[in-house]
Amino acid sequence: MSSPGIAKTPSPPYYAVIFTSQRTEGDKGYSAMAEKMVELASRQSGFLGVESAREADGLGITVSYWESEEAIRNWKRNSEHQLAQEAGKKTWYETYQIRVAKVEREYGK
């Protein structure tokens, strides 16, 4: 997945969904689906942005930012997203971990 850079988020509080994964060998349609999911998420109510990075060995972290826990639940229930989740479990990921966090403060340059 191509990285859109650093997400431009509003002032906290908001939520982050941190998806850490170890990919299987080969693409198997992963790149196209990842791009599709970013585009689909960007049209979801409450979506604030996304940041993603993947190492050559397949370890990756994607952080999506959301206005509320309700927005996160709605994204998780999206039917196209559910199909991608199932494909990920069966085909694309050796292992993964999802963490949801409330962002209380932020700072940077």
Residue, then its C-alpha position, 0 to 999 in steps of 0.5 A: m500500500s502506498s503511504p499517504g504520509i502523515a495524517k492531518t488529524p484534528s485536535p484530540p480527543y479522537y481514536a486510533v486503530i492500530f493494525t500490526s501484521q506480518r504478511t504471507e509471501g507474495d502479493k495475491g491481490y493484497s496491494a489492490m485490496a489495501e488501496k481499495m480499503v483506504e479509499l473505502a474507509s476515507r468515505q466512511s463517516g468519522f474517518l480522519g486519516v490513515e498512516s501505513a508502513r511495511e518492511a521488506d520482511g512483511l511486517g507492517i503497521t497501519v494506523s487509522y484515525w476516527e472521530s469516535e468508537e461508533a465510527i470504528r464499529n461502523w467501519k468494522r461492520n462494513s460489508e466490503h471491509q468484512l470480506a477483506q478481513e476474511a481474505g486477510k485471515k485466510t490468505w494475506y496475514e501470518t499473524y496480526q494484532i489490532r489495538v484501539a486507543k483514544v488519543e488524548r494529546e498530540y504534538g509535533k513539527 
